[in-house]
Amino acid sequence: MDFIKSTLKVKSIERLQGEADASQLRRALTGVDVVLIGTGEIIGAGIFVITGTAAANHAGPAIVLSFVISGFICAFAGLCYSEMAAVVPVSGSAYTFTYATVGELVAWMIGWDLMLEYLMGAAAVAVGWSGYLVKFLHECGVTADENWVKAPWDFTDEEGFKSTGTYINLPAVAIAVAVTTILCLGIRQSAVVNHIAVSIKITVILIFLFATFSYINPANWTPFIPEPHNGKDYGVKGVLRASTMTFFAYIGFDAVATCAQEVKNPARDMPIGILGSLGLCTVLYILVSLNLTGIAPYESLNSASPLADAVANLGMAWLRILISLGAVAGLTSVVLVSLLAQPRIFSAMAHDGLLPAAFARIHPRFKTPILPTLVSGIFCAIAAGLLPINVLGDLTSAGTLFAFFLVSVSVTVLRFTRPDLPRPFRVPLGPFVIPGLGAASALGLIVTTGWATVLRLLVWMALGLIVYFSYGMHHSVLRTGKTPDLGIGLDEKGAGADEKRVVESA
């Protein structure tokens, strides 16, 4: 019994806040930066691919309703993330939140689980980036050798893994390496690159909306909710099934929470960043869905590049090239934000002794966690170069939903265990209604991903338990009281001199 209790010890909020105040990470991000970081992660393959495939196969023009439903579900989790990020403005996202509420073992498991979301998610998007780049080059008259732009293995439920005869997805590896290099140089530089990429893709989306508006044929919206036909479940069932698909178009807003330690005013800017990016992206998804299903029959949109193909059928070759360029820029920012988030979770876990101390050390010049950034980039590059996108996507989805579930539960737990804490932002209708809806919807969507995905998640969690019980629990700061050697001199208050100068200058 004592052993079980020791694994459920929580890290006090006051201790977390003190560690944030003494951090070497530079507080350089504003509310606008945080909104754009969230937007950079959310707007990606969802708007350029899922809008078409979900409409063609499940919802028809009612794909708009699917985005509204999934947006509401994400808003439940977003509200919970906003409250926790305002109360605990520390890098680590769901890992830190659960450590402060339900204990070390669960925190370790969610930290381990988040690798699926960020590393596998970045790899999946890197594969998508490669596909759009190849398409863009083709539009410009350059044909790539398939041996170097596709993974050497494919995967199907019926046949499992099988060889494709190709070598490696080299563009996917290249974008992972390039983004990792940028992230090593500093958070400000990373934010600038992200702003440029976000600006390009939003500009392209707006051009698409304005250029195609006059081509909308209202007859394409009738019937708005098609009846089931051709062996496909349209109707209400189709709208709900499409909601499951479009939900994953919103994956990434939680990455904002990993930057809390680098935000100038986290109590104000974190809720703005999380909810602002969700709101902006929901509006864009709805508008694009309306235009896309208005300019082309929904059954013709089942392709890897529905926006580009739809405008090509209108004779707008210039816009097709522009959309391909926007997709390349859009997916670049998604890879960047994913690989920005994961190292900060590694760093938070190393501060707690659950990973080697080297993962928590900050580069003296660039003020970034160099080692975990490099490790994240290397694993992402390997996965992107060798694995098919469907395997990467399934792992990403399961990891994300499990994180959403635990953060929603954490809000309710913390309301009862620490009712005295100042909460600059509070979840409305808390602590049961909104957090409960967030937790229930996350669990429901995990089930809809299929038992094969659930099994992979359980296997990954089992590996995490082995690592925790063989290393993490024996080096835990909370359990042993031993502070990891972070390679800096500490003063009598436990804060490094360099750290204090950074905090004071911010």
N, C-alpha and C positions, 0 to 999 in steps of 0.2 A: 504493500500500500504506500509506504514512504517513497519507494522508487517511482511509482506512478505519479505521486504528488510532485516529485522533483521535476518531472518532465513537463508538468503543467504550470510551473512557476511563470509569473508574468514579469515583464520589465516595466518599471514604473514610468508613468508619463513624464514626471519631473526629470528622471534620468535621461530619457530620450531627448527632452528639450534642452537639457544641459549639454548633451553631446552635440546637438545641432548648433548651439551657440559657440562651441569651441571648434567647429569644423574648419578644415582648410578649404573646403569647397567655396568658390567665390559666388556671393549673392549678386547676380548680374541680370536676372530675368525680370521683366515687367509683366503686367497682366496681359498686354497685347502679345508679348513673346509666348506666354503660356497658351493663349488661345490658338496661336498659329502652330505651336508645337503639337497640340491636340489635333488640329485640323490637318496638319501634315501627316499624322499617323492614320487618321480615319479615312480621308479622301485618297483612295487608291484603287485597288482592283475592284472594290465594291461598285464604284460609280462607272467604271469603264467596262466591266464585264457582267457583274451579277444583275444589274438592272435589266439586261437583255435576256439572259438565260432564265432567270426566275419568271419573267413575264411570259416567255415563249412556252415554258414547260409547266407552269403552275397557275399563275394569277391573271394573265392577260393584262389589260389596261389597269386592273385593280391592283397591280404591283404598287401603285401609290399607297393603297391602304396597308399593304404589307410593310412598307417603310414606316408608315405612321405607327403601326402596332409594335414593330421591333424598336422604333425610336422611344416609345413609351417604356418598354421593358428596359432598355438601356438607361433611360432617365432614372429609373428606380435605383439601379446600381450607381449611376453618376451622382445622385444625391447623397448616397451613403459614402462614396469616396470623398465627396466634398466636405462632409462633416468630419470624417476621420483625418483628412489632409489638413484641415484648419486646426484641429485639436492636436495632432501629432505631425507638425511640419518637418518631417525628417525623411531623407532618402530611404527607399525600400518599399514604398507602396504597400500592397496587401501584406507583405511579409512583416513590416513594422507594425501595421495595424493589429494583426493577429497576435504578435508578440506582446503587445500592450494589453490584450484583452483575454485571450484564451490560452496563452502559454507557449513555452518554447518548442515543444514537440510539434504542435500544429503550425507554429510559425516556420519551423524548418521545412515542413512538408509543403507549405504554400510557397516558400522561397524556391524549393526544388521544383515545384509544379510550374512556377513562372518561367522557368527555362523553356518549357514547352511553348509558352505564348510568345516570348520575345525572340529566343534563338531560332526556333523552328518557324515562327511567324516571319522573321526577317529573311530566313532562307527561302520560304515559300514566295514571298514578294520579290526576292531577287530573281527567282525563276520566272515569275511573271514579267519582271523588268526586262529580262533577257528576250522573252518572246516579243514584247513590244518593240524593243530595239531592233531585232531582226526584221520585224514588219516595217519599221520606219526606214531602215536601210534599203529594204526591197522597194519601197515607194520611191526612194532616191536612185534606184537603178543598181544597187549593190546586193548581190546574193551571197549569203553566208553559207559556209560548208556545214552541213547538218552534223557531221561528226564532232564538231566543236561547240555546238549550241544546244545539245540535248543531253540529258542524263543517260548514263550507260545502263540504267535499269528502269523498268516500268513496273507498275503494280496494279493488279486487279483482284477483287475478292474471289473470283473463280479460279484464277491460275496462280495467284501470289506474285512474287517477284520473278521477272524474266528479263533477259538481256535484250537491249535494243540494238546492239551492234555499234553504238556510237562511243565516243571517248569520254567527254566531259562537257558540262555546260560552262564554257569558259567565260562568257559575258556575266553570268550570275556570280562566278567567283570574283571577277574583276570589280563589280559594283560593291561587293561585300568588303573587299580589300580597300577600295578607294574611300568608302564611308568610314571604315575603321581608322584610317589615317587621319581623316578630318576630325574625328571624335577625339583622337589622342592630342590634337593641337589645342583644344580648349572649348569650353561651353559656349563662349561668345561666338567663336568662329563657326561652331556647329549650328548655332541659332541663325546666323547670317545665311549659311548655305540652305538651311531649312526654309527661311523666309523667301529666298529666291525661287526655290522649287515650288513652294506653296503658291507664290504669286503667279508663276507660269501656269500651273494646272488650273487655278481658279479663273485666270484670264481666259484660258482655252475653253473651260466649261461655260463661261459667260458668253463668249463668242458663239459657241454652239447653240446656246439658248436663243440669242438674238438672231443669228443667221438662219435658223430653221423655223422660227416662229411662224413666218408667213407660209410655210409649206405644210403646216398642220392641217390634216383632214379629219374633222370631227367624226366622220363615219368610222374611222379606225378605233374610236373609243366605244363603239356599240357592237355587241353588248359590253358594258363596263366590267361586269363579272360574268365571264363565259360559263356556259353549262359544260359539264364533263363530256368530252368527245375524243375520238381517236386514241382511246385507251389512256387518256390523261385525266387526272383529277383536277379539274378547274373548280369553279364555284367557291363556296366558303372554305371547303377543305383545302383547295388549292391556294387560296389567299393565306391561310394559316401556315401551310407548308412553305410557301414563299417567304413568310415572316421568319421562319427558321433560317433560311438562306440569307436573307437581307440583314438579319441580326449580326452576322459576321462582317458585314460591311462597316459596322460601327466599332469593331474591335480596335483598340488603340487609345481611346480616351483615358484609360486608366494609366497609360504611360506618363501622363502629365504628373501624376502623384509621385513618381520617382524623382522628379526634379524639385521637390518642395524645399530642399536644403539650399537650392541655388536661386530661389525666388526672393526678391527684395522684401515683399510684404505678403508672406504665404497665407495669413489669415484672411486677407481680402482677395488676393490674386488667384489662389488655388480654386475656390468655387467658381470664380469668373472663368478661369481657364477650362475647367472640366465641363461646366454647364454651357459656357459660351461656345466651345468647339462642338459640343453635341447639337446645340440648337442650330448653329450655322450649317453644319453638315446635313442635318435633317431637311432643312429648307432646300438645299442644293439637290439632295437625292430626289425629293418630291418633284421639283421643277424639271430635272433631267428626265425622270420617268414619264411625266406628262408629255414632254416634247418628243421623246423617243417613240412612245406608243402612238403619238399623234402623226408622226411623219412616215411610219412604216407599220404594216400589219404585225401584230404581236407575234404571230407564229413564224415570222421571218427573222426574228431576232436571236435565234439560238446559235450564236457564234462566239468565238473568243474575243471578238472586237466589234460588238454590236453597234456602237456609236459610229465608228469609222465606216462600217459596211453600210449603215443606213444612209449616211450623207453621200457615200459614193453612188448609191442607187438614185440619188437626187441629181447626180451629175456634178457634185461639188468636190472635185478631186483635191482642190487646195485645202478644204476643210478636213478631209480625210488625213492628209499629211500632218496638219496642225494638231488633230486629235491624237495621232500616234506620238507626236512630240510631247504633247501634254501628258499622255499616259507615262512616258518615260520619266518626265520630271516628277509626276505625281508619285510614282512608285519609288523613285529615289528618296523622297522625303520620308516615305513609310519605312524603308530600310534604315534610314538614318535615325529616326526616333526609336525604333525597336532596339537598335544597337546602342543608343544612348541610355535606354532604360535598364537593360540587363546588367551592365557593369556596376551600376549604382546599387542594385540588389545584392550582387556579389560583395560589394564593399560593405554594405550594412551587415551582412551575415558574418563577414570577417571581423568587423568591429566587435561582434558578440562572441567571437571565438569559435563559431561554428564552421568557419573555413580558415585556412592558413592566413596569418597576419599580412602576408604580402599582397593579398587581394584588397586590403584596406588602405595601402599606402598611396599617397597623392604625389604626383610629380611636382618637384619644387618650383619648376618654371611654368609649366602649362596648367597646374592646379586641376588636373584630371586624374582619375584612377586608371593609370596606364596598363597595369598587368591585367585586370579583369576586362578592360576594353580590348586588349590584344587577344586574350583567350576567347572572348565572345566572338570577335571577328573571325578568328581562325576556324572555330567550330561552325559558324554560320557559312563561311566560304566552302568548307568541306561538304556540309549537308546540301547546300545549294548546287554544288557542282555534280553531286552523285545521286541525289534522291529525287523521285518524281514529285510533282507539286501536290497531288492528291494525298499522299502520305503525310507530307509536311502540313498541309491544311487541316487534316483531321486532328493531328497532335496539337496544333495551335488552338483549335476550337475547344477541345476538351480542357486544356490548361486554363484558358481564359474564363470559361464558365465556372470552373471550380474556384477560381480566385474571386469572381463576383459573388458566389454563394458565401464564402467565408467573410468577406468584407461586410456584406449585409447583416450576417449574424453578429459580427463584431460591434456594429453600431448599437444593437439591442443590448448586448452584454455590457458594454461600457456605460450605457445610460444607467444601469443598475449598480455596477461595481464602483463607478466613480461619478456619481451625480453632481459632485462639487466642482468638477472641472469647468473652466470657462469655455464656452462653445461659441466662437464668433459666427459660426454657421451651424444651423440645426436642421436636420431632416424634418420636413413638415409631416404631420400625422405619425410622428414617431412616438415611442420606439418600436411599435409593432406593425402598423399598417404598411408603410412604404418599405421598411427593411424586410418585412415578411413577404411582400409581393416580389421584392428583388431576389430573395433567397429561393422562393418557390419557382419563379420563372427560370432561374438559372438551372436548378435541378431538372426541371421539365425539359429544357433544351438539351441538357447533357444526355438524357435518355433518347431524344430524337436523333442524336448523332449516330446511333447504332451501337450494337453490342460489341462489335469489333473495336471501335474507338474506345469504348468504356474499358474493354479488356487491356488495351494498350496503356490507358491511363493508370489502371491498377498495377500493371507490371512496372511502370515508371515509378509509381509511388513506393512499391516494394523495394526497388533499388535505392530509393531515397532513404528508406528506413535503415537499410544496411549501412549506408554511408554515415547516417546520424549516430547509430549505436556503436559503430567502429571508430569514429573520429569526433564528430560534433559534440556529443554529450561529455566526452572526456576532456574537452578543451573549452567548454562553455564558460564564459565569464560569469554568468549568472549562477552557475552551479559550483565553480571552483574558486571564484573571487580573484582569479589571476587575470590581469590586464594584458592583452596581446601586445607584442613589441611592434609598434607601427613605424619605427625608424625615426622618431622625433623626440627631442628632449621635452620633458614635461615640467612645468613649474609646480608650486605647492598646491595649486588648485586643479592640477590635472590637465591644464591646457597648454599646448605648445606655443612658444613665443611667435613662431611664424603664423600659426593659426590665428592668434589674437590680432596680429597686424592685419590679416586679411579681413577678419570680421569688422574691425574698427574702420578700415578703409572703405568697406562696402557702404 
